[in-house]
Amino acid sequence: MSPILQGLITIIVGVGGCVAYFYTSNLILDKVIFPPRSDDHGRNINRATLVRPWLFLFPAMFALGLYLAYPVVGSFVRSLYNRSGDTFIGLGNYTQMFSEEGFRTAVLNNILWALFVPAAATFLGLLVAQLTDKLRWGNIAKSLIFMPMAISFVGASLIWKFVYANDPDIGIINAVRDFFGAAPIDPLQIPFWNNFFLMVILVWIQTGFAMVILSAALRGIPEETIEAAIIDGANPFQIFFKIKVPQIMGTIVVVWTTITILVLKVFDIVYAMTGGNFDTEILPSYMMDYMFRDDGRATAVAFVIMVIVLPVMIWNIRQARKEMN
């Protein structure tokens, strides 16, 4: 059977199943569970009205439970077993993991990523959003800055491998060093600083995202407040930092936390650039080291990543709701 035919059958079966479910469930609700009896008709209508929203929510709740809740619980249970999955060892994988130098290095690197990347990407996005709004060719500049968002993380890593190449004829950094007569170096093998060379790639990608969101927020600021500040004698820096930034602080926080969640899950850049070598390992790449040889340890690392990401995600959702209100 051709893939196109399979896709059409899947769509037809899926849509038809949903329509049949909603029609049948509402029919049973109205005709069987709460029938329209003359003596209690009004109360049955109210009861059916209370139950009906849950009929529409059930498919989504079932899908979330099947594809989200169940894997989380299953992964935690699997992390309590040994490498082969036939011996229960409790928190053994966690205690051994926390005692390893590689895990502590990965956690430290993740903290560096979570501190530097969101701050740099948000700041640069805000700066670009403010400056390009005043330029005649600002839309062209925004398009060029947003363009890296269309590139995959692996593709961006390959591009920056040329930037960091230790051949002066290829790498920009070593070309500059060669111009001044310095010996070539490999930026990705410089201890500690090589992490920041990797972070620059993600900042380059996410600056466009921050720019788009913050540019829309800046345009939503009432002109009356800016005009009042100008009349009061405020200079451009005061208008930007004391008038504009406070009014879009909610949007800035949402952008910041969204990028933070992405940073805590990033894997492609490190794996494509260094493979986690030279002390550049982060938690996802550390998990990858055990993925195909120790399922218990790999799922333990995955659960730790989820625990770290979950509070940030909940806080981000709350801030987004506040922003909408």
ChimeraX attribute file (.defattr): number of C-alpha atoms within 10 A of each C-alpha:
attribute: neighborCount
match mode: 1-to-1
recipient: residues
	/A:1	5
	/A:2	6
	/A:3	8
	/A:4	9
	/A:5	10
	/A:6	11
	/A:7	11
	/A:8	11
	/A:9	12
	/A:10	12
	/A:11	12
	/A:12	12
	/A:13	12
	/A:14	12
	/A:15	12
	/A:16	11
	/A:17	12
	/A:18	14
	/A:19	12
	/A:20	12
	/A:21	15
	/A:22	14
	/A:23	12
	/A:24	12
	/A:25	15
	/A:26	18
	/A:27	14
	/A:28	12
	/A:29	20
	/A:30	18
	/A:31	12
	/A:32	10
	/A:33	13
	/A:34	18
	/A:35	16
	/A:36	15
	/A:37	12
	/A:38	7
	/A:39	8
	/A:40	11
	/A:41	12
	/A:42	11
	/A:43	13
	/A:44	18
	/A:45	16
	/A:46	12
	/A:47	14
	/A:48	16
	/A:49	13
	/A:50	10
	/A:51	12
	/A:52	16
	/A:53	10
	/A:54	11
	/A:55	14
	/A:56	15
	/A:57	10
	/A:58	11
	/A:59	14
	/A:60	11
	/A:61	14
	/A:62	12
	/A:63	11
	/A:64	12
	/A:65	13
	/A:66	12
	/A:67	11
	/A:68	12
	/A:69	14
	/A:70	12
	/A:71	12
	/A:72	17
	/A:73	12
	/A:74	11
	/A:75	18
	/A:76	18
	/A:77	16
	/A:78	21
	/A:79	28
	/A:80	21
	/A:81	22
	/A:82	18
	/A:83	18
	/A:84	10
	/A:85	15
	/A:86	9
	/A:87	10
	/A:88	13
	/A:89	14
	/A:90	14
	/A:91	13
	/A:92	16
	/A:93	20
	/A:94	17
	/A:95	10
	/A:96	11
	/A:97	16
	/A:98	13
	/A:99	10
	/A:100	10
	/A:101	10
	/A:102	16
	/A:103	19
	/A:104	16
	/A:105	17
	/A:106	21
	/A:107	18
	/A:108	16
	/A:109	20
	/A:110	22
	/A:111	14
	/A:112	15
	/A:113	23
	/A:114	20
	/A:115	13
	/A:116	17
	/A:117	25
	/A:118	26
	/A:119	18
	/A:120	19
	/A:121	25
	/A:122	26
	/A:123	17
	/A:124	19
	/A:125	27
	/A:126	23
	/A:127	16
	/A:128	22
	/A:129	26
	/A:130	19
	/A:131	11
	/A:132	17
	/A:133	16
	/A:134	9
	/A:135	11
	/A:136	9
	/A:137	10
	/A:138	16
	/A:139	12
	/A:140	12
	/A:141	16
	/A:142	19
	/A:143	12
	/A:144	11
	/A:145	20
	/A:146	20
	/A:147	14
	/A:148	20
	/A:149	16
	/A:150	11
	/A:151	12
	/A:152	13
	/A:153	20
	/A:154	16
	/A:155	15
	/A:156	20
	/A:157	21
	/A:158	14
	/A:159	13
	/A:160	19
	/A:161	18
	/A:162	15
	/A:163	18
	/A:164	22
	/A:165	20
	/A:166	20
	/A:167	17
	/A:168	19
	/A:169	11
	/A:170	14
	/A:171	19
	/A:172	17
	/A:173	19
	/A:174	23
	/A:175	21
	/A:176	13
	/A:177	15
	/A:178	15
	/A:179	10
	/A:180	9
	/A:181	9
	/A:182	11
	/A:183	12
	/A:184	17
	/A:185	16
	/A:186	14
	/A:187	19
	/A:188	23
	/A:189	15
	/A:190	13
	/A:191	11
	/A:192	13
	/A:193	13
	/A:194	17
	/A:195	24
	/A:196	17
	/A:197	15
	/A:198	22
	/A:199	21
	/A:200	17
	/A:201	18
	/A:202	25
	/A:203	22
	/A:204	20
	/A:205	21
	/A:206	25
	/A:207	27
	/A:208	27
	/A:209	22
	/A:210	29
	/A:211	26
	/A:212	18
	/A:213	18
	/A:214	25
	/A:215	21
	/A:216	13
	/A:217	20
	/A:218	19
	/A:219	13
	/A:220	11
	/A:221	15
	/A:222	11
	/A:223	10
	/A:224	9
	/A:225	13
	/A:226	17
	/A:227	13
	/A:228	11
	/A:229	17
	/A:230	14
	/A:231	9
	/A:232	9
	/A:233	11
	/A:234	16
	/A:235	10
	/A:236	13
	/A:237	10
	/A:238	14
	/A:239	17
	/A:240	15
	/A:241	11
	/A:242	13
	/A:243	17
	/A:244	20
	/A:245	19
	/A:246	11
	/A:247	16
	/A:248	17
	/A:249	14
	/A:250	17
	/A:251	22
	/A:252	21
	/A:253	16
	/A:254	20
	/A:255	24
	/A:256	21
	/A:257	22
	/A:258	17
	/A:259	23
	/A:260	23
	/A:261	19
	/A:262	16
	/A:263	21
	/A:264	20
	/A:265	17
	/A:266	19
	/A:267	22
	/A:268	17
	/A:269	23
	/A:270	22
	/A:271	19
	/A:272	16
	/A:273	18
	/A:274	18
	/A:275	17
	/A:276	21
	/A:277	13
	/A:278	14
	/A:279	18
	/A:280	27
	/A:281	27
	/A:282	29
	/A:283	26
	/A:284	22
	/A:285	23
	/A:286	22
	/A:287	23
	/A:288	19
	/A:289	16
	/A:290	16
	/A:291	16
	/A:292	9
	/A:293	12
	/A:294	17
	/A:295	20
	/A:296	26
	/A:297	25
	/A:298	23
	/A:299	24
	/A:300	24
	/A:301	27
	/A:302	23
	/A:303	18
	/A:304	13
	/A:305	17
	/A:306	14
	/A:307	11
	/A:308	13
	/A:309	17
	/A:310	12
	/A:311	12
	/A:312	16
	/A:313	15
	/A:314	11
	/A:315	13
	/A:316	20
	/A:317	15
	/A:318	13
	/A:319	17
	/A:320	16
	/A:321	10
	/A:322	11
	/A:323	14
	/A:324	9
	/A:325	6
